[in-house]
Amino acid sequence: MDLTVVDVPERSRYEISADGEVVGFSAYHLIDEGVYALPHVEVDPAFGGKGVASTLMRESLDHIRGRGLKIVPICPFARAYIKKNQDYADLVHEG
């Protein structure tokens, strides 16, 4: 399965495609200068347990880091992912 993650700013989300078909997304909203809220992550249930959501989080967080932004993880999956992958903890906005 070929997974691709892209930023779709006009929809305020990162989308993940499997073999060219969009199967999930991670929504974001700018809540302060340089700070994104991550309110919702969703992946088609048919792709559950296959690492799709984790790939979506990893690649979107890497992109956010590359842009020098911080995040407020509101979505329970996003919070759990960051807790499990502490190398992303530095992205969490303190304030």
FENWO-V319226 format. One record per residue. RES is the residue in one small letter. PHI is phi in degrees with one decimal (* if undefined). PSI is psi in radians with two decimals (NA if undefined). Layout:
BEGIN
RES,PHI,PSI + RES,PHI,PSI
END
This chain:
BEGIN
m,*,2.18 + d,-93.9,1.97 + l,-102.7,2.37 + t,-133.5,2.31 + v,-114.5,2.28 + v,-133.5,2.58 + d,-82.5,2.28 + v,-121.1,1.39 + p,-60.6,-0.54 + e,-67.7,-0.27 + r,-112.4,0.05 + s,53.3,0.90 + r,-162.7,2.78 + y,-97.3,2.39 + e,-116.1,2.51 + i,-114.8,2.33 + s,-115.5,2.47 + a,-112.7,2.03 + d,52.0,0.70 + g,89.4,-0.10 + e,-107.5,2.21 + v,-66.1,2.16 + v,-123.2,0.00 + g,-175.6,2.98 + f,-156.2,2.79 + s,-126.4,1.95 + a,-77.6,2.62 + y,-143.3,2.73 + h,-143.9,2.35 + l,-73.0,2.08 + i,-111.1,-0.25 + d,-161.9,2.89 + e,-55.3,2.00 + g,77.5,0.25 + v,-129.8,2.16 + y,-103.7,2.39 + a,-87.4,2.45 + l,-114.2,1.54 + p,-83.1,-0.35 + h,-158.7,2.33 + v,-125.0,2.31 + e,-141.5,2.35 + v,-132.0,2.42 + d,-49.9,2.24 + p,-55.0,-0.46 + a,-63.8,-0.31 + f,-106.3,0.13 + g,-63.9,2.53 + g,74.6,0.19 + k,-112.7,0.17 + g,81.7,0.14 + v,-67.0,-0.84 + a,-63.9,-0.68 + s,-65.4,-0.70 + t,-63.7,-0.74 + l,-58.8,-0.82 + m,-64.7,-0.85 + r,-57.7,-0.87 + e,-71.5,-0.63 + s,-69.2,-0.70 + l,-66.9,-0.65 + d,-62.4,-0.70 + h,-66.2,-0.76 + i,-61.0,-0.77 + r,-60.8,-0.76 + g,-62.0,-0.44 + r,-89.8,-0.02 + g,74.3,0.43 + l,-97.3,2.87 + k,-114.6,2.92 + i,-134.1,2.75 + v,-121.5,1.78 + p,-78.0,1.85 + i,-91.2,-0.72 + c,-60.9,2.30 + p,-57.3,-0.64 + f,-65.5,-0.76 + a,-61.2,-0.77 + r,-60.9,-0.80 + a,-64.9,-0.69 + y,-61.6,-0.78 + i,-68.1,-0.67 + k,-62.1,-0.70 + k,-75.3,-0.53 + n,-115.8,1.35 + q,-60.6,-0.27 + d,-67.6,-0.14 + y,-102.8,-0.05 + a,-59.3,-0.51 + d,-66.8,-0.26 + l,-80.2,-0.32 + v,-71.2,2.19 + h,-69.7,2.26 + e,-102.3,1.72 + g,154.3,NA
END
